Amino acid sequence: MKKLGILLTILFLMSGCAQKKEEDTRKIYAEITVKDYGTMKLELYPDKAPVTVENFVTLAREGFYDGNRFHRIIDGFMIQGGGDLTGTVRPIYGEFSSNGFENDIKHEEGVISMARVKDKDSATSQFFIMVGDGSWLNGEYAAFGRVIEGYEIAKKIAADAKPTDNNGTIAYDQQPVIESVKILD
């Protein structure tokens, strides 16, 4: 009887480990709808950047991104939006290799990543979608997903942009509006 109890305990623990492994590789899906452009579908990777994905999902579910804008756009590089204009979003730590985290997502076309300032743990709500190669960002920014449908929308936004400077600043009245970011269950 004692052996049966030990065996059942081992089986229970093993099934828990298998379930945890499956849970760690799950994907989360989201949609970003941009006024006058359409909807992009994203696949998010909590196994690569769990805090970053959780932050993005929480903000999306709270409606934080709805009505926000893509304010920095550089054709051939990226479109950036989702700014925290209120200063109320707390910074999260950067989940990338130069900050001590394993994250092998490459900054290539269609990848979504968190924007930050010089401080590696300064990301809040701003994200960018790559519309070109950004290999110099690998290991320095927290990539956390990719566009799996509607990537041509990001490319069109970048092609239409008329930056006012070399940093990709877009005049407010020309910034594409993010109508919504929805997490798909």
C-alpha positions, 0 to 999 in steps of 0.5 A: 500500500505504501508503494502504491502511495509513493507511485501515485505521488510520483505520477501526480508530480510528473503530470504536474510537470508535464502540464507546467511544460505545456503551459509554458509553451502556450501562445496568446493571440491578440488583434490590433485594429488601426483606423483606416487600415484594418486588423493585425493578428498577433501571436504572443510568447509568454514562454520567452517574455512572460512579464512583458506579455502579461503587461501587454495583455493586462493593458489591452484588457483594460482598454489602455491602448484603445484610441492610442496612436502610432507616433514614431514610424520609420519605413523599413524599420518599425512602427511604434505606438502605445505610449503612456501619456499619463505616466501611470504605467509602472515600468517592467524589467527588460526580458532580453539577454543583455539584461540576464534573460533568455529570449531568442526572438530575433527582431525581424519583419513582423516581430513585436517588441517593447520600446524603452529608454536607455534604462534596461528596465524602463519599458511601460506600454510602448511597443513597436512592430518591425517592418524591416530587419533590426538585428542590432536590437537582438538581445537589447529589447524585449521581443514578445510576439509576432504578427501572424495575419495582416502584416501588410497593414504594418507595412502600409502604415510605414509606407504612408508615414511622413516623419518630421525628423530622422527619429520617425516623429509623426505629426499628431494629426497624421498619427495612425489611431489604434482603435483597439487591442483585443486579447483573443480567448 
